[in-house]
């Protein structure tokens, strides 16, 4: 996605004003962003709002900066009132443009946070502490209860459509046991932003803005692919551990890989890839019945191991594609 200063540079031609002091504050904020001074840029926008709170440009710019400056573990705390203040009285074309770009920008920020968390867990082997994991689970439960929506649903009224529906099915207990619980939580929280951006992208008339939205969506999808690949490795590790120390009540491969299997299946459902090749392959694999464990079943166990060796090899070489995602 384009640099934020490039995105916000459209505010000046899109919202012409005779207030020269206000315009100067906007121009200064954009220059400060170009030189990587977001705090100073935010101060300039706040000063512009103090000059004339009825003009939309500074409100819209401030909404972007609020999201740019917060750490990944606080993304869910930001509401959408600042953006709403800027777009609520705009004509539809400008509403579609700036709300679409905003949602794509938010999704991109989530994507960066998802990838950072996966890198820590997968590459650096720095798994979240119990305190960090619990904080995210508490936040998820608050969202499920409607107490902490990441974006105000009121933004949707300016689109002339209902807000994107939040997915309600979330395996909180399974996520609590996963080292990827935090990136899973971030994916869940970012789904409504993605849905909104996908709904809007075709309504955006400005070619540059449409391209920005598409790039932001793609950035999020690549982060999800990174999480899916990491989860595939975790599934294989869970299977190997379950096979060496099997659960006496386990009936199939799914039982050996719980709770990783549940979170993996849910992740593919969230991103709209439940009908893709990877999902279909795992759906088939997880239902494989386990062979009996008595001495007479040695041959069946050997056949099972050979079959699963081939299946896992094919599974590892089956990749989720961004075109298969529904968001």
C-alpha positions as CSV (number, residue, x, y, z in Angstrom):
1,X,0.0,0.0,0.0
2,X,1.2,3.6,-0.7
3,X,2.9,5.6,2.0
4,X,0.5,7.3,4.3
5,X,1.7,10.8,3.3
6,X,0.9,10.0,-0.3
7,X,-2.6,8.8,0.7
8,X,-3.3,11.9,2.7
9,X,-1.9,14.3,0.1
10,X,-5.2,13.9,-1.7
11,X,-6.9,15.7,1.2
12,X,-5.8,19.1,-0.1
13,X,-7.3,18.8,-3.6
14,X,-10.3,16.9,-2.5
15,X,-11.2,19.5,0.2
16,X,-10.3,22.9,-1.1
17,X,-10.6,25.7,1.5
18,X,-10.0,29.4,1.6
19,X,-8.7,29.1,5.2
20,X,-5.0,29.5,4.4
21,X,-3.9,28.8,8.0
22,X,-5.9,25.5,8.0
23,X,-4.4,24.5,4.6
24,X,-0.9,25.3,5.8
25,X,-1.4,22.9,8.8
26,X,-2.5,20.1,6.4
27,X,0.5,20.7,4.2
28,X,2.9,20.7,7.1
29,X,1.4,17.5,8.5
30,X,1.9,15.7,5.2
31,X,5.5,16.9,5.0
32,X,6.2,15.7,8.5
33,X,4.8,12.3,7.6
34,X,7.2,12.2,4.7
35,X,10.1,12.7,7.1
36,X,8.7,10.1,9.5
37,X,7.4,12.5,12.3
38,X,3.9,11.1,13.0
39,X,3.6,12.7,16.4
40,X,4.4,16.2,15.0
41,X,2.1,15.5,12.1
42,X,-0.7,14.6,14.5
43,X,-0.2,17.8,16.4
44,X,-0.5,19.8,13.2
45,X,-3.8,18.1,12.3
46,X,-5.2,18.8,15.8
47,X,-4.3,22.4,15.4
48,X,-6.1,22.5,12.1
49,X,-9.2,21.1,13.8
50,X,-8.9,23.8,16.4
51,X,-8.9,26.4,13.6
52,X,-12.1,25.0,12.0
53,X,-13.7,21.8,13.3
54,X,-16.3,21.8,10.5
55,X,-13.8,21.0,7.8
56,X,-13.4,17.2,7.1
57,X,-9.8,16.9,5.9
58,X,-8.0,17.1,9.3
59,X,-10.4,14.7,10.9
60,X,-9.8,12.2,8.2
61,X,-6.0,12.6,8.5
62,X,-6.2,12.3,12.2
63,X,-8.2,9.0,12.0
64,X,-5.3,7.5,10.0
65,X,-2.7,8.7,12.4
66,X,-4.5,7.3,15.4
67,X,-4.1,3.8,13.9
68,X,-0.6,4.4,12.7
69,X,0.8,5.3,16.2
70,X,-0.6,2.5,18.4
71,X,1.2,-0.7,19.2
72,X,-0.2,-4.1,17.8
73,X,-1.6,-5.1,21.2
74,X,-3.8,-2.0,21.4
75,X,-5.2,-2.0,17.9
76,X,-8.6,-3.1,19.2
77,X,-8.8,-0.1,21.5
78,X,-9.2,2.5,18.7
79,X,-12.7,3.5,17.7
80,X,-14.0,5.0,14.5
81,X,-15.5,8.2,15.8
82,X,-12.7,10.4,14.4
83,X,-13.2,9.1,10.9
84,X,-17.0,9.4,11.2
85,X,-16.6,13.1,12.2
86,X,-14.8,13.7,8.9
87,X,-16.9,11.7,6.4
88,X,-20.5,11.9,7.7
89,X,-21.5,14.9,5.5
90,X,-19.4,14.0,2.4
91,X,-20.9,13.1,-1.0
92,X,-20.9,9.3,-1.6
93,X,-17.9,9.3,-3.9
94,X,-15.6,10.8,-1.3
95,X,-17.2,8.7,1.5
96,X,-16.4,5.5,-0.5
97,X,-12.9,6.7,-1.2
98,X,-11.8,7.6,2.3
99,X,-13.7,4.9,4.2
100,X,-12.5,2.3,1.8
101,X,-8.9,3.4,2.1
102,X,-9.2,3.7,5.9
103,X,-10.5,0.2,6.3
104,X,-7.8,-1.2,4.0
105,X,-5.2,0.8,5.9
106,X,-6.5,-0.6,9.2
107,X,-6.4,-4.1,7.7
108,X,-2.8,-3.6,6.6
109,X,-1.9,-2.5,10.1
110,X,-3.4,-5.7,11.5
111,X,-1.5,-7.6,8.8
112,X,1.8,-6.2,10.0
113,X,1.0,-7.1,13.6
114,X,-0.1,-10.6,12.6
115,X,3.2,-11.2,10.7
116,X,5.3,-9.8,13.5
117,X,3.6,-12.1,16.0
118,X,4.0,-15.2,13.8
119,X,7.7,-14.4,13.2
120,X,8.2,-14.2,16.9
121,X,6.5,-17.6,17.5
122,X,7.7,-19.4,14.4
123,X,11.1,-18.1,13.6
124,X,12.4,-16.7,16.9
125,X,10.5,-19.2,19.1
126,X,9.5,-16.4,21.4
127,X,6.1,-17.6,22.5
128,X,3.7,-15.2,24.3
129,X,3.6,-15.3,28.0
130,X,0.6,-16.6,29.9
131,X,-0.2,-13.0,30.9
132,X,0.0,-11.7,27.3
133,X,-2.1,-14.6,26.0
134,X,-4.7,-14.0,28.8
135,X,-4.9,-10.3,28.0
136,X,-5.8,-11.0,24.4
137,X,-8.4,-13.7,25.4
138,X,-10.0,-11.2,27.8
139,X,-10.1,-8.7,25.0
140,X,-11.7,-11.2,22.6
141,X,-14.4,-12.1,25.1
142,X,-15.1,-8.4,25.5
143,X,-15.5,-8.1,21.8
144,X,-17.8,-11.1,21.7
145,X,-19.9,-9.5,24.4
146,X,-20.1,-6.3,22.3
147,X,-18.2,-4.2,24.9
148,X,-15.2,-3.3,22.9
149,X,-15.9,-3.1,19.1
150,X,-12.7,-2.1,17.2
151,X,-14.6,0.3,15.0
152,X,-17.8,2.1,15.5
153,X,-20.6,0.5,13.5
154,X,-21.9,4.0,12.8
155,X,-19.3,4.5,10.1
156,X,-21.4,2.1,8.0
157,X,-24.4,4.4,7.9
158,X,-22.4,6.8,5.7
159,X,-22.0,4.0,3.2
160,X,-25.8,3.5,2.8
161,X,-25.3,-0.1,3.9
162,X,-25.4,-2.2,7.0
163,X,-22.1,-2.7,8.9
164,X,-20.2,-5.9,8.0
165,X,-21.4,-8.8,10.1
166,X,-19.0,-9.9,12.8
167,X,-18.2,-13.6,12.8
168,X,-19.5,-15.1,16.1
169,X,-17.9,-18.5,16.0
170,X,-14.5,-18.4,17.7
171,X,-12.8,-21.3,19.6
172,X,-11.6,-19.2,22.5
173,X,-10.5,-22.2,24.6
174,X,-8.6,-23.7,21.7
175,X,-6.9,-20.4,21.0
176,X,-5.9,-20.2,24.7
177,X,-3.8,-23.4,24.2
178,X,-2.2,-22.3,20.9
179,X,1.2,-20.5,20.7
180,X,-0.4,-18.6,17.9
181,X,-3.3,-17.3,20.0
182,X,-2.4,-13.6,19.6
183,X,-2.1,-13.6,15.8
184,X,-5.3,-15.7,15.7
185,X,-7.0,-13.0,17.8
186,X,-5.7,-10.3,15.5
187,X,-7.1,-12.1,12.4
188,X,-10.5,-12.3,14.1
189,X,-10.5,-8.6,15.0
190,X,-9.5,-7.5,11.5
191,X,-12.1,-9.5,9.6
192,X,-14.8,-6.8,9.8
193,X,-12.3,-4.2,8.4
194,X,-11.5,-6.6,5.5
195,X,-15.2,-7.2,4.8
196,X,-15.9,-3.5,4.7
197,X,-13.0,-2.8,2.4
198,X,-13.9,-5.6,0.1
199,X,-17.5,-4.3,-0.1
200,X,-16.3,-0.8,-0.9
201,X,-13.4,-1.4,-3.4
202,X,-15.6,-1.5,-6.5
203,X,-17.5,1.6,-5.4
204,X,-14.4,3.7,-5.3
205,X,-14.2,5.9,-8.4
206,X,-10.6,7.2,-8.0
207,X,-8.2,4.7,-9.6
208,X,-5.3,5.6,-7.2
209,X,-7.5,5.1,-4.2
210,X,-8.9,1.8,-5.5
211,X,-5.4,0.6,-6.1
212,X,-4.5,1.6,-2.5
213,X,-7.4,-0.4,-1.1
214,X,-6.5,-3.5,-3.2
215,X,-2.9,-3.3,-2.1
216,X,-3.9,-3.0,1.6
217,X,-6.2,-6.0,1.2
218,X,-3.4,-8.0,-0.4
219,X,-1.0,-7.1,2.3
220,X,-3.4,-8.5,5.0
221,X,-3.9,-11.7,2.9
222,X,-0.2,-12.3,2.7
223,X,0.1,-12.0,6.5
224,X,-2.7,-14.6,6.8
225,X,-0.8,-16.9,4.4
226,X,2.2,-16.7,6.7
227,X,0.0,-17.7,9.7
228,X,-1.5,-20.6,7.7
229,X,2.0,-21.9,6.8
230,X,3.1,-21.7,10.5
231,X,-0.1,-23.5,11.5
232,X,0.5,-26.3,9.1
233,X,3.9,-26.9,10.7
234,X,2.2,-26.9,14.1
235,X,-0.4,-29.4,12.9
236,X,2.4,-31.8,11.8
237,X,4.2,-31.5,15.1
238,X,0.9,-32.2,17.0
239,X,0.3,-35.3,14.8
240,X,3.8,-36.7,15.4
241,X,3.4,-36.1,19.2
242,X,0.0,-37.7,19.2
243,X,1.1,-40.7,17.3
244,X,4.0,-41.3,19.7
245,X,1.9,-40.8,22.8
246,X,-1.6,-41.6,21.5
247,X,-4.7,-40.7,23.4
248,X,-6.6,-44.0,24.2
249,X,-9.8,-42.4,23.2
250,X,-8.5,-41.0,19.9
251,X,-10.5,-42.3,16.9
252,X,-9.0,-40.3,14.0
253,X,-6.3,-37.9,13.0
254,X,-8.4,-35.0,14.2
255,X,-8.3,-36.4,17.7
256,X,-4.5,-36.6,17.6
257,X,-4.2,-32.9,16.6
258,X,-6.7,-31.2,18.8
259,X,-6.8,-28.2,19.6
260,X,-4.5,-27.2,16.7
261,X,-7.0,-28.8,14.2
262,X,-9.8,-26.7,15.6
263,X,-8.0,-23.4,15.2
264,X,-6.7,-24.3,11.8
265,X,-10.1,-25.2,10.5
266,X,-11.6,-22.0,12.0
267,X,-8.9,-19.8,10.5
268,X,-9.7,-21.1,7.0
269,X,-13.4,-20.5,7.7
270,X,-12.8,-16.9,8.8
271,X,-10.9,-16.0,5.7
272,X,-13.4,-17.6,3.4
273,X,-11.2,-20.4,2.2
274,X,-13.1,-23.3,3.6
275,X,-13.7,-24.6,0.0
276,X,-10.1,-24.2,-1.2
277,X,-7.8,-27.1,-2.0
278,X,-5.9,-26.8,1.4
279,X,-9.1,-26.9,3.4
280,X,-10.5,-29.9,1.4
281,X,-7.2,-31.8,1.8
282,X,-7.2,-31.2,5.6
283,X,-10.9,-32.1,5.9
284,X,-10.1,-35.5,4.3
285,X,-7.0,-36.1,6.4
286,X,-8.5,-35.2,9.7
287,X,-11.2,-37.9,9.3
288,X,-8.7,-40.8,8.7
289,X,-9.5,-43.5,11.3
290,X,-6.6,-44.6,13.4
291,X,-5.6,-48.3,13.2
292,X,-6.1,-50.6,16.1
293,X,-3.2,-51.0,18.5
294,X,-3.1,-54.7,19.1
295,X,-0.3,-57.0,17.9
296,X,-2.4,-58.5,15.1
297,X,-2.9,-55.0,13.6
298,X,0.8,-54.4,12.8
299,X,0.2,-54.5,9.1
300,X,-2.7,-52.1,9.2
301,X,-0.6,-49.7,11.3
302,X,2.2,-49.9,8.8
303,X,-0.1,-49.2,5.9
304,X,-1.6,-46.3,7.9
305,X,1.8,-44.8,8.5
306,X,2.8,-45.1,4.8
307,X,-0.5,-43.5,3.8
308,X,-0.1,-40.6,6.3
309,X,3.5,-40.0,5.2
310,X,2.2,-39.4,1.7
311,X,-0.7,-37.4,2.9
312,X,1.4,-35.1,5.0
313,X,3.9,-34.6,2.2
314,X,1.1,-33.6,-0.1
315,X,-0.5,-31.4,2.6
316,X,2.8,-29.5,3.2
317,X,3.0,-28.9,-0.6
318,X,-0.6,-27.6,-0.8
319,X,-0.7,-23.9,-0.3
320,X,-3.5,-21.5,0.3
321,X,-3.8,-18.9,-2.4
322,X,-5.0,-15.4,-1.9
323,X,-7.5,-15.9,-4.7
324,X,-9.2,-18.6,-2.6
325,X,-9.9,-16.2,0.2
326,X,-13.4,-14.7,0.5
327,X,-12.1,-11.6,2.2
